[in-house]
Amino acid sequence: MLIGLDFDNTIVCYDRAIEILANDLLDLPPNLPRTKIELRDFLRAEGREDEWTTFQAHLYGPGLAQAEPFPGSVATIVALQAAGHTTVIISHKTQHPYMGPQFDLHAAAHAWINHHMIFEDMPLFCSETVFLNETKQEKLVQIERLACDIFLDDLPEILTDSGFPRVTRPVLFSSSARASDAETTVRSWREFKDLCLA
């Protein structure tokens, strides 16, 4: 099979990066949880939207170096490739932030992939298997162009979009998913591996 994988918040877990950057860049109450939602809501309520925008530019730019792969992601990708499947990364990621410091977000993503997506010193992806798209529409077109058999994403709006190809099986990655949710929802990378290798 050809298995497509989203990047941000699917392969990349930003929890550690958010905590580090929040403490470095923002003036925050000591008891405020350093999570993306808490930070966003606090800064917006304080009328500090520009700081939130700048924070995101740092997070997806140089701050990406502080982010980590989701537990089990590397092992799952290794297992899928060992079983003969092809894995590709297809992401909606502009090259530069809409606002704030104009970091090269594509360069940051490629650097992160080259550093973290390796196994026994061998890269799991190359430039021909990583597709960073400027718009969501381009992302959907790329999924269709490659004719992915399965696509894993943390955003339901991508998987349910009218432009999502019918030949591709959508799988939602959501750690908060309940056991009663649809069979196309996985709560961990281990569950995704089991689904693909069943």
C-alpha positions in Angstrom: 0.0 0.0 0.0 0.9 3.6 -0.3 0.4 5.2 3.1 0.1 9.0 3.4 1.0 10.7 6.7 0.2 14.2 7.9 3.1 16.0 9.6 2.2 18.6 12.2 0.4 17.1 15.3 0.4 13.6 13.6 4.1 12.7 13.3 5.3 15.7 15.3 4.3 16.2 18.9 4.8 19.8 19.9 4.2 19.5 23.7 7.8 19.9 24.7 8.5 22.7 22.2 5.4 24.6 23.3 6.5 24.5 27.0 10.1 25.5 26.2 9.1 28.4 23.9 6.3 29.6 26.2 8.8 30.0 29.0 11.4 31.6 26.8 9.2 34.0 24.7 6.1 34.9 26.7 5.3 36.7 30.0 2.8 34.3 31.5 1.3 33.6 35.0 3.3 30.8 36.7 0.2 28.6 37.1 -1.0 28.8 33.5 -0.6 25.3 31.8 1.9 25.5 29.0 -0.4 24.0 26.3 -1.3 25.4 22.9 -5.0 25.9 23.7 -4.3 27.4 27.1 -1.7 29.8 25.7 -3.9 30.8 22.8 -7.0 31.5 24.9 -5.0 33.4 27.5 -3.2 35.7 25.1 -6.4 36.4 23.1 -8.3 37.2 26.2 -5.5 39.6 27.2 -5.6 41.3 23.8 -2.2 39.9 22.9 -3.1 38.3 19.6 0.1 39.6 17.9 2.2 37.7 20.5 0.2 34.5 19.8 0.9 35.0 16.0 4.6 35.5 16.6 4.7 32.5 19.0 3.3 30.3 16.3 5.9 31.5 13.8 8.7 30.6 16.2 7.0 27.2 17.1 6.8 26.0 13.5 10.1 27.6 12.5 13.2 27.4 14.8 11.1 26.0 17.7 10.4 22.8 15.7 13.9 21.7 16.7 12.6 21.2 20.2 9.6 19.1 19.2 9.6 15.3 19.3 8.1 12.5 17.3 4.9 11.0 18.7 5.6 7.9 20.7 5.7 4.8 18.4 5.7 6.8 15.2 9.2 5.9 14.1 8.8 2.2 15.0 5.5 2.1 13.2 6.9 3.7 10.0 9.8 1.2 10.2 7.4 -1.7 10.5 5.2 -0.5 7.6 8.2 -0.1 5.3 9.6 -3.5 6.4 6.2 -5.0 5.4 6.6 -3.6 1.9 4.4 -0.5 2.2 5.5 2.9 0.9 5.1 5.8 3.3 5.0 9.5 2.3 4.5 12.7 4.2 1.9 15.1 2.8 1.5 18.3 4.8 -0.2 21.6 4.5 2.6 24.0 5.4 3.3 27.4 4.0 7.0 28.2 3.4 6.8 31.3 5.5 4.3 32.3 8.4 1.3 34.4 7.3 2.5 37.0 9.8 5.4 37.6 12.2 9.1 36.6 11.6 9.5 35.1 8.1 11.2 31.9 9.1 11.5 29.2 6.4 9.1 26.6 7.7 9.8 24.2 4.9 13.5 24.2 5.7 12.7 23.7 9.4 10.4 20.7 8.6 13.0 19.0 6.3 15.7 19.5 9.0 13.5 17.9 11.6 12.6 15.0 9.4 16.3 14.4 8.5 17.1 14.4 12.3 14.2 12.4 13.7 12.9 10.1 10.9 15.8 7.8 10.9 16.4 4.1 11.8 19.8 2.5 12.2 21.3 5.6 10.6 19.1 5.2 7.5 16.5 7.9 6.6 12.9 6.8 6.5 12.0 9.6 4.0 13.8 11.4 1.2 13.0 14.6 -0.7 10.8 12.5 -3.2 8.6 11.2 -0.3 8.0 14.5 1.5 5.4 16.9 0.1 4.9 20.3 1.8 1.9 22.1 0.3 1.1 25.8 0.6 -2.7 25.3 0.8 -5.1 22.6 2.1 -6.4 22.3 -1.4 -3.0 21.5 -2.8 -2.6 18.9 0.0 -5.8 17.2 -1.0 -4.8 17.2 -4.7 -1.4 15.6 -3.7 -3.2 12.8 -1.8 -5.3 12.1 -4.9 -2.4 12.4 -7.3 -0.3 9.8 -5.4 -3.4 7.6 -5.0 -2.8 7.0 -1.3 -4.5 3.8 -0.1 -4.6 5.2 3.5 -4.1 8.7 4.8 -3.5 9.5 8.5 -4.3 13.0 9.8 -5.2 14.7 13.1 -7.7 17.1 11.4 -11.2 15.8 10.7 -11.8 18.6 8.3 -9.2 17.3 6.0 -10.5 13.7 6.0 -14.1 14.8 5.5 -13.4 17.5 2.9 -15.4 17.0 -0.3 -12.0 17.1 -2.1 -10.6 14.1 -0.2 -10.2 11.2 -2.7 -12.8 8.5 -2.4 -10.2 5.8 -3.2 -8.2 6.7 -0.1 -9.2 5.4 3.3 -9.2 8.3 5.9 -7.9 7.6 9.3 -8.1 10.1 12.1 -5.3 10.4 14.6 -6.7 11.5 18.0 -5.2 10.6 21.3 -8.5 11.6 23.0 -10.7 9.4 20.8 -13.1 7.1 22.7 -13.2 3.4 22.0 -16.7 3.8 20.7 -15.6 6.1 17.9 -15.5 5.1 14.3 -13.1 2.3 13.3 -11.1 4.8 11.2 -10.0 6.6 14.3 -6.7 5.6 16.0 -5.5 6.8 19.4 -1.9 5.9 19.0 0.7 5.0 16.4 0.6 1.4 17.7 -3.1 1.3 16.8 -2.3 2.7 13.4 0.3 0.0 12.8 -2.2 -2.7 13.8 -4.8 -1.3 11.5 -2.4 -1.2 8.5 -0.8 -4.6 9.1 -4.1 -6.4 9.9 
